[in-house]
Amino acid sequence: MSFPHLFIISLQDTLKPSVLWVTLFSLFATVCVFIVAIWLVFGGLESLSVIITQWAQNFESSLEKNWLVSLLSLVVVAKTLMMILFFVSSAMVTYYLFLMVYSIIVGFFAGYFIKEIAQKYYPHTTLKGIPLPSYVWLLLKFVAITILLFILFSPLLFVPLLNFMFLIPVFYLFHKLLVLEVSSVVCSRKEYQELQKNYGDQSRIVSALCFALTFIPIIGVMIYPYYVIVMSHFVLGKTQTLRHAHQHQHQPTHLIENQHA
């Protein structure tokens, strides 16, 4: 299946009423989680606004303590740009944090999407699934690597032009969780490793195309179920190809010769 066909057929599946209801419910649940988190951590929206204001004032005063930046801050445009970069960087972190929480909630319904797609398009592909201990180990490993990447790239967060490198750990986790979310339902642990080895580059391209759509404000996050469906078609198709190849290898020679005769 070509990439254009992969995304077109996935869009048709995403527009089904059942998927749209799951999308709305997951989005509502994510907003609720964020509101509760704000109340627990900051004591409410008003307290959060006060904290943000103080944070911005402290950031501004810290800039003025440095003689070089203070000299640049005499120019109003330069000072304004610094504040814009600060808020853009903060908004970017919040935006993708929201996406990560939303993806976890959508993940509770991922099995439903995958099974429905398998029955409709890949009826001869058996869903095996990765054992829970292996799934948890892979999940923890990916999260640990992501945290290390965040620490590594965190100094670049407020550096103009270089701060977009902070998206590298975000994409890493996005890609790994998206593939694992689908593969944990479809593949065995061995098949998952084979998929990574044989089709790792292609899966990264699919994830990168999906990740590029997240740059569309709000809509790019809301359509995360669409990304799950796209990856489901990809993983199911490649798993089917792998299993057919294995069956062909294990067939007796005389049967293979008869098939080609």
Number of C-alpha atoms within 10 A of each C-alpha: 10 7 13 9 10 17 22 12 13 21 16 10 19 22 12 10 10 11 18 16 12 17 22 13 14 24 23 12 16 21 15 12 14 14 13 14 13 15 14 10 10 15 12 14 12 11 14 15 12 12 13 13 12 12 12 15 12 12 14 17 12 12 18 17 10 11 10 10 15 16 12 15 18 11 10 9 10 14 17 12 13 19 14 12 17 18 15 14 19 13 12 17 16 12 16 18 14 17 22 19 18 23 25 15 18 21 20 11 15 20 18 12 21 24 17 13 18 19 12 9 12 15 12 9 18 16 18 14 17 20 13 10 9 12 17 12 11 15 16 12 12 17 17 13 14 19 15 13 17 18 12 12 18 14 12 15 21 18 15 13 10 12 18 15 14 22 17 14 20 20 18 19 20 20 21 17 21 22 24 20 23 25 27 20 20 26 25 17 17 10 19 19 14 16 21 15 10 12 14 14 12 14 21 18 13 21 23 16 14 22 20 12 16 19 14 11 10 11 11 17 22 18 19 26 24 23 23 27 25 25 27 28 22 23 23 24 16 19 23 18 12 16 14 12 11 11 9 13 11 9 10 9 10 8 11 13 9 8 7 6 6
